[in-house]
Amino acid sequence: MDRTMDWLRLHGLDARLVQDVLAAFRAGALSSRPFPEQAPPDQVEDTVRLPAKNECFAEIVVPVLASGFGDDADVMEALRGIEFAELPADGPRIPHTVDPGRGDPPVVVMAWQGRVDDLACLVHECAHALQIRLSDHDVMPPLAREACAFLGELLLVEHARRHDPALFGALLQSWTAENATYLGADLVTLSDALSDPGTAYNYRQNYPVARLAAVQLFKRRTECGLRDLFASGRGAMRHLSVESMADRAGDVANHLPPMPEPDADRPRMDAYRRLGARALLDIDYWEGASEARIGDYYASQQRHGREPTAFLALDDDRKPIGYATWTVSTDNGSVTLTRQAAPFGNHLTLQRALERHLQATGTVEANHPCSARARQAAW
């Protein structure tokens, strides 16, 4: 693979599609933050002490990756088969994973100084090795291969978030710092190459889209799973969300803060948070509700919250993207939508989420009071 056009062809991509992904990130419509509700600490106390590499592998990396795949027996076996080697003293000091071919285990080649960055590197390379084993050594396109490795890192960060706050802070800071390269200098390299696909291929141009795709997949891992991607080999690109990421290039950047996770112990607080999010969406939407008398608006929103006949849609970052309200007929139980607000351009996403929420098998109507046909089929 000599030129960028060869890279595009190998991945089944075109330059315009990849440019749209980069544009979506630059516009703020795509996030590189796996946990948007938690900013990385400004400083991390030097309290994280890591044992030897073999201990970290056995006690941290194997449980983390195995848990991410539902403790599948094949995954455990694949992980235990990984071998390790030191970086040669007279060669490039770049960590890498060697695939010796079917019948032989992958070899992770890296240095170890016991730093948090080394642990992130270890899980990154072990995710490469796991992907090689699960795909039976079928060669995966490099962009997808790097997405798998970044997913391994994110599983480690998530594990630390639940079990080791000090390590979590250090790993999140490391992830954020590395974004400055992967989504900084590497993104510029990729963008320049896309403007002239005859440019010589540079391996680092895989990192920006792989990094962004990994974050999107990580947020949807419970619904899409990870094993199919890791086992897909040369067909891996069909599991990445490149097209949907590119589609967000025209989105208006969502400036709203992410919603906290639901709190079962404080349902009233959750209800008021949802009401507040709907109000913020209406302020941005400028379609009638923001001009209503505040007392009338509040009473209406409270009623929809109590019945409940309101639905708030969130994106992968748990940011509110839109909401809908409806009425239910007392005669036949039919549903009529009374309001749909999606100020950031997520109308179709809102409708699809609403369809799943209502689980409607019959006709759902929408109320359009300013139209000649005031009642129209919604779907």
N, C-alpha and C positions, 0 to 999 in steps of 0.2 A: 504494500500500500504506500504509494509515493506521494500522491497529491490529495488535496482536500476533496476533490470531486470523487476520488476513489473511496474516501471515508464516507461521504454522503451515500454513495451507491451501496456500500457494504451494509449500512444501517437502514437502508430503505427510506432515506430522508431527502428533502430538497433544501436548498439554501434559504428560501423564503420562510419555510416552516421553522427552521432553527432560529432564524433572525427574529421571528415573532415570539419565540420562547424567551429570547434575551430581552426583547422589548417589553414583554409582560413583567419580567423581573425588574427591569429598570424603572418601570412605571409604578412599582409597588403592588402590582396585582398578583405576583407570585412571591411567596415567602420562603426564605432559607432557614427560618427558625422552627425547629421541631416542637418547641414548647413556647408558643408566643406569649402565654400568660406569665412566663418567668424570664426576666432579663438576666443575662449572665452577670455575676458579681464583678465589680470594678477591680477588686483585689481578692485573691484567694490565699488564705493563710497556708503557710508551708507545713501543713500537718498531715498530708497524705503520704503514707509510707507504704511502698509496695514491696512484696517479697521477690524472690527470684522469678525469672521468666517461666520456668516449668511450673512453679506453684501458681502463678497468675493464670497460666493456661488452664491448669486442672481445676482451680478453685473459683475462677471468675469467668474466663472466656467460654469454657465448655458449658457450664450451667446457663450462661446468658444466651448463647446461640441455641442451645437445645430448648430452652424455654420459649424462645421466639418461634420455634417450629413445633410447639406442642409436645415437647419431650419425645419426639418420634424416635423409634429405635434405630432406624436407618441413619438419622442425623447423628445420633450418639456414636454409632459405629464409624461413620465418616470422620467425625471430629477426632476420635481416638486414634485414627490412622494417620493423622498429620505428623510429618517429621520436621525437624528444625536444623538449620545450619547457620553458622556465623558469616557475616559479610567478609569477603576476602580483603585482606589488609591493603593489597595493591590494586584493587578495582574500585568501581563507582560505589559510593556509600549510599545507595538507594535501596530501601527494602523492596523485596519482590517475592513472588511465589512461583516456583518452578513446577511445571506439569511434565513429569517424565513419561507420560503415556499410560494407556490401560495396563492394569496389572501392577502398577507401582504407585505408592502414595505421593501426594503433592508434598513439596518441601518449601517451608517458609524460611526465607533467608533475611535476617535482620540483626541489628545490634540491640543491646539491652543495657540501659543504665538505670532502670528502676524509676523512671519519671512517668508522670501521667500521660504525656505524649507517647511514650513507649507503649503503654497499655492500649491506647487508642490505635496505634500502629499495629499492635499484635492482633487485636480483634479484626482490624481491617484486612490484614493478610490471611487470617484464619477464615474469614468470610469468603475470600477468594478461593482458598483451598476447599472449603465446603461446597462452593458452587461447582468446582471442578469435579468433585466426587459425585454430587447429586446429578449432574448432567452427564455422567459416565464419560468424562473427558471430551465431550463434544465442544468444539471451540466456540465460545460465545463472543459476539461483537464487543469490542472494548468499551463502548459507552455503557452497555448493559452490565458488563463485568464490573465496572467501577460503581454502578448503582448498587449492585449486590454488596460490594465492600462497604459503601457508605451506609447501607442498611444495617450491616453488622455493627458499625460504630453507633448508630442510633439505638439499637437494641441495648448496647452497653450503657449509653447515657440514661435510657429509660430504667434499666435495672438499678443504676446508682440513685436515680431520683427516688425510687421506692425504698431503697435499703441503706444508702450511705450518703447522707447530705453533703459531707465534705468532699467526697469523690465526685458527686454530681456537680457541685459548683465548679470544681476544677475541670471536669470534662466538658461542661457547657461553655466555659470560658475558652477552652482549647478549640472546640467546634467553631465558635464565633470568630476566634482569631484566624483560623484557617480559611474561613469564608473570605477573608480579605485577599487571599491568594487565589483560591478556586473561583471566586466570583468577582475578582478584581483583575489581576494581571492575566489570568488564564482566560477570563471572559473577553478581554480585549484581544488576546491572541486569536481566539475563535472568531470573534466578530470581524477582525481584519481578514482572516482566511476566507470567510464566507463571501466577502466582497470580491474576492478573486479566487474561485475554486481551483485554479491552476497552481495555487500556492503549495509549497511543500508541506506534507502532512507532519504535524507535531502531536505526539501522544497526549500532551497536556490539554489539547482541545476537547478531549473526552470529558474532562472534569466538570465544567459548568453545568451542562444539561444533566449529567449523571447526578450531580449534587442536588439539583432542584427536583429531579424525578424521584430520588430517594426520599426526600422530605414528603412529597405528595403520597408516595406508596406507604411510607411509615404511618402516616395519619389514617390511611385506609386499610391497614394490614389485617384488621379483624374481619373485614368483609371480602377482601381479595386474596388473603393468604400470601405467604412468601415462597412456599415450596415450589409452586408451579414456575415461578420466575427462576429460581436457582437451578431447577432441573431442566430448563428449556433449551440450553445450549444455543445453537445458531438461530433458533427461533425466538430468542428472548425479547426482541424489540416489540413484539406484539403485546407484551405485558407492561410496557412502560406507557406513561400517559403523555407522550410528547404532543399529540394532536390537541388534547384538551388543555395542556399548558399553553400551547400556541394560540388557542382560541381566546385566551384571556388577555391577549395583547391589546384589545380595544376596550377592556373593562376600565371603568373609573376606579381609581384606587380607593379601597375601603378604609376610611380613617377611624372607624369605630373600634373601641377596645374589645378584646375577646371576652366572651362570657365565662364566668367560673363554672366548674363542674357542678351539677345539681347537688344540693345538700338535703338529704332525706330527713335530717333532723330539723330543718328550717324551711318548710314548704312555703310559708308566707313570704319569706325573704326571696325565694326563687321566683314567686309570682310577681313581686314588685320589680325584680330585675327584668323579667320578661316584658312587663308593662313599660318600664323605662326604655328598653331597647326598641319597642314598637314606636314609642314617641320620638326617639332619635331618628328612626327610619322615616317617619312622617315629616319631620323637620327638613330632611334632605329631599324628600320626594316631591313636595310642592304640588300635590294633586288633591286639594280640597281640605284634607283633614287638618293641615297645619294652620288653616285660617279659621277653624271652628272655635267657638267659645270654650275656654279651658275647662269650665265646669261640665259642659255637655260632653266634651271629648273624654274627660277623665271618667265620667259616669259610664259612657259607652265602652271604654276599654276595660273598666272593672267588670261590667256585665259579661263581656266576651270572655274575660279571664275566669269568671265563676262558672260559666255554663258547662264546659268550656267550649267556646266556638272561635278560638283564635289559635293560630299556628305560627311559630317563629322559626324560620330556617337559618341555620348556621353553616358557615363554610368549614373547610378542613382545619382552619385556625380557631374555630369556635367564634368567629366574628359574625354578628347578625348581617344577613344579606337581604332579607325581605320578610314580610309577614302577610298573612291573609286572615280575614274574618268571614264568617258565614252565618246563615240562619238555617234552622231545620224546621220543615213543615210539620205542624202538629197533626195534619191529616194523613199524610203518607210517608213522612220521614225523609222526603227529598231535601237535598242540600242546595242552597243558593249562596254563592259567594257574593259578599257585599263589598269587599275591598281586597286588593292585592297591591302591595307596595314593594318595589325592588329598585331603590334609587341608584344602585351601582351597576345596573345592567344584567342582573342575574334572574331575569324573568322566567326563563325556561327552567333553570335550576330550582327556583321556588315552586313552579308548577309541578315538576316531577316529585319533589319532596312532599308537596301537599297531597298529591295523588296517593303516595305511599301511606301518608298519615291517615287520610280519610278511608283508605281501602274501599273506595266506592265501586260497586259493581254496576250500578245504574247510572243514569244521567245526572251530572252535576251542572247546574246552571250558574251563570255569572250575571250580576246586575250591572247594567250600563245605562244609568238614568239619562245621559246626554245623547244616547244613540236612538235612531229611529226604531231599532229593535232593542228595547230596554232589557229584555231577558234573552240571553244567548247561551247555547251549550258551551260549557267550559272544556269538557273532554268526553 
